[in-house]
């Protein structure tokens, strides 16, 4: 099994470089097809202008969105044409409130969606909804690529953030092509419960399942020495020189994570290695 259909969604140029480079590297290694959906975003909020102004403002914002879509499409074509992979790119315009529908339609027919980090400098408000639309409405796994990371064709070491959740299990199943290629997969269990069926062997059943797929596993049981789980995972990724982190996304509601924070949001903000997410 391999990822044969790779998708990225672009609304800007420079922040997409890392995602494009990673997509090309994977496509060359797995003989995959890459697709770039280049969107100009109409950020106008219909109904919030004074009488008579709507038509003029809507026309101006639509023209700006069309110009942005053309610019992003030209950038994607120039980037992808230098690779030896099979690729396609097309543009379109979407209103920000309707962005998820366009992204979900394409993500539904993709094996893997590769996107830049949604938080940081020069990020538009639409980048986070794109990530969520690909996962929740498109039901596709998403690989989030930090800006300065070097692209890989085959991961060396992968960390799995294992908390026995449904989301984590789904992410692991979706990441199997990567896990089977990796030199080593580290199953990271942070403060396992003292009571329960797996208390004497945390991560053991998962390790057994993956081993049957030919995955070389080790189990790392860590204490919660830092307040946030994401900080522990990031530090362990650095200590073990991991190339990727696999974890379930949004164990809490997206609203709660947006307001109060959570492991998913913190990882997307701070991770220095690609993060593979599924929900």
N, C-alpha and C positions, 0 to 999 in steps of 0.2 A: 504494500500500500504506500502511496506517495501523494503529495499535494500536486495536482495537475492543473488546477485553475486558481490562479493567484490574483487578488484584486487589491488595488489601493484607491482611495478616494482623495482627491486633491482639491483644495479650495485656495491654496496659496502655493508659491513656488519654493522658496528656500527651505521652509520647514519640512518639505517633502523629500529632500535629498536622501536622508538616511533610510527612509522607508523604501524609496525607489531602488537604492543600491542593494538593500537586503532582498528585495523582491527579485531583482535580476540575479543575484548570487544563488538564491534557492532555485530559480527557474533553470539556470544553467546546470545545476547539480541534479535536478530531478526531471529534466526534460519537460518542463511545464510551460503553460501559456500565461503570460502576464497581461493584465488589463488595467488601464488607468481611467477612472471616471473623473473628469475634470469639471467641477461645478462652479459657476458664478452664483453667489448667494445674494438674493434680494432681501436686504435686512429691514425693509420698510414694514411698519406696523399699520396695516390698513384700518382706517376708522379713527385715527388719533390726530388728524390734521383739521385745520379750520376749513369751513365750507368753501368749495371752489378750488382748493389747493391740491386735492387728491390726484387728479389726472396728471397735473404737471409733475408732482413729486414722484408718482408711480412711474411715469415715463423716464424720468431722470435716473431713478434707482434701477429700473430695468435695463436701461442702456449701460449703466455702470457695471451691472452684473454680467451682461453679455460681453463687455470688453474684458472683464476679469476672466471669464471662462475661456475666451480666445487666448489670452496671455498664458493661462495655466496649461491649456492644451498644447500650445507651441513649445512650452518648456518641457512637458512630458514627452512629446515627440522627439525633441532634440536629445533628451537624456536616453530614451529607450532605443533610438536608432543607432546608438553607439554600441549597443549590446548585440550578442549573437543569438538572442532568444526570440521566440515567436511572441509578438506583442500586438496589442490594439489599444487605441485611445480615442475617446470621444468626449465631447463637452455638452453641457446643458446648463439651464438656469433653474434654480429652485428657490422658492421663498423659504425663509429660515424656519417658519412654523411647519412647513411641509417637507423639510429636508429628510426626515427619517424615512419617509415612504420611498423616496428615490434610492437611498442607500440600501434599505432593506431588500428591495427588489433585486438589486445586483448581488448583494451578499448571499442571498438565498441560493444562488447558483454558483457559488465559489467554494472551493475547499478550504481556503484560508484568506483572511483579510489582513493586510499588512498596513499599519497606520503609524504616523508619528505620535510622539507624546502629546496628549491633549492639553497639558499645562506647561507654562513657561513663557519666555519672551516671544513676541511676535506670533502669538496664537490667537486666532479669532474665536469668538464665542460659539462658532458652529462646530469646532473640532470635537468637543466632548459629546454632543448629541450624535455625531457620526459614529463614534466608538460604540455608544449605547445602542444605536439603531442596528448596527451590524450584528451585535450579540443578541439583543432582545427580539427585534422584529425579523432580522435576517437569519437568526439561529445559526450563525457561523462562528467558528473560533477566530480570535483576533490576536495578532502578534503586534505588540506595541514596541516601537524601536526608538530608543533615545537618540538625540541629535548626533553625538560624537562617537557612537559605537562603531566598531569595524564590522562590516557584514561578514557572515559566515555561510558556508555552503553545507557544512555538517557540524552540529554542535559537539564539543568535546565533553563538557560536564554540564549537566542539567540539575537544577534544584527543583524539587516538588514541594510546595507548601501544603502539607497534608494535615487536615483537621477533621477528617471523616465526614465531611459535608457532601451533599449531593452535587453541589457546584464544583467542588474539587475533583470528585470522581468523574464528572463529565469532562472537565478540562483534561484529565489524564487520558481518558479514552480518545479524545480528539487529538491529543499530542502524541499518540503512539508512533506515528512515522518518525518523529524526532527522537523519541525515547529509544526506539530500536536502533537508530543510527549512532547514538551517543556512546562515547567511551565509558562513561560512568553516570549513573543517575543517583542522586542523593535524595532520599526521602526524609524531609525535615519535619520533625514533630516537636512542637513547642509546648511545654508544660502539659503532657498527656494527662487525661483524667485518672484519678487514683482508683476509681471504681468503674467497672464495665468489663465487657468480654475480652477486650484487647489490652487490659491494664498491664499484664505481664509481658506482652510482646507488642508494643505500639508500632504500628506500621508493618507488622509481620505479614498479615494477609495480603496487603497491597504488594509488598515485595515478592511474595510467592506468585501472585497473579502476573506481575510484570516479568518475573524470571521465566515463566512459561512462554513468554513471547520472545525470549532470548535477550532480555534487558539485563544488564549488569547493574545491580543495585547495592547501595549501602544505606543504612538507616542512621540518621543523626538525631538524637534526642537532645533538645536544648532547653535550658531553663529560661524563663521569661525575665531576663536581666534588664530589659529596657521596657519602657511604657508601651510602645507600639510594636505590634507583631511585624509590621513592614520594616522597621529599623533593624530588627533581629535578622530577618531574611536578607536584607541588603548587606548587612555586615558579614553574614555567613557566605553570601555570594562572592563578596570581595575576598574573604579569607580562603575560599576554596577555588578561586579563579573560575567560577562558573560562567558559562556562555549564555545561559537562559534560565528564567524562572517560570515554572508552570504552576498556576493557581486558579482556583475557582473565583468567579467575579460576583461581587455584590451579594454577599450572604445576607446583608440587611437591605432594606428598601433603598432605592436610588435617592429618594428625598432625604432619608436619614443620613446617608453617606455624604450628600452634598452639603447638608447643614452642619452635621456633627463630625464628619470625617469617618474614615473607616480604612480597613486594610487595603481595599482595592484603590481607593482614591489616593491614599498615601503612596502606594507602590507606583501608581501612574505619575505622581509628582516627582518622586525621588530616585527611582531605579536607574542604575547606570548600565544595566544589561537589558536585553529584550525580555519582555514579559508576555507569556502566552496565556490568554484568558478565555474562558468559556463560562456560560451560565446555564 
